[in-house]
Amino acid sequence: MSETDGPDPAHRRPEGLDDATVEALGKLSEALEVIENARGFLYGFHRLTGQADLALGEAVGLFRDAGHEDIADRLETELVGRNVLEGRWTFQIVEEFDDGYWTAFREAERRARDELAEGRRHLFEAEMKEDRRTHGRRHHEALPDDRSTPDREARGSR
């Protein structure tokens, strides 16, 4: 692999780093990506739950306007503003997750990369790209080509 036809230096395996370690770091990175995805779902849950509570409040008003005071009162006292878990609204769940598990997971992954791979990220994926791409073929380049970036094409060739 030449200097210009392969991963950039930040995605090249440090000298002496063995295949088993690169694979283990890749699996740890994969696990972190799953946690990041789960975090996105948690934020989605947070947003949807809040949106539902606001819509519920509107429904209470509509029931009142329609003359159904008992139903409006019951919904308002039993559900509007209710904790989704004991003592917690979803913002508290998100904060606890972020400050605890998510932060610890990210730090553990970063620490392993720092100790084993000079902090380099995605080594497993960079090597997989090298194995899977067709060298010399358009759209299979190792790195972006300044001449083919969308920004440059939008500006025209200057």
Secondary structure, DSSP 8 states (H G I E B T S, - for coil): --TTSS--GGGS--TT--HHHHHHHHHHHHHHHHHHHHHHHHHHHHHHHHHHHHHHHHHHHHHHHTT-HHHHHHHHHHTTT--SBTTB-HHHHHHHHIIIIIHHHHHHHHHHHHHHHTT---HHHHHHHHHHS-TTSTT--SS--GGG-HHHHHH---
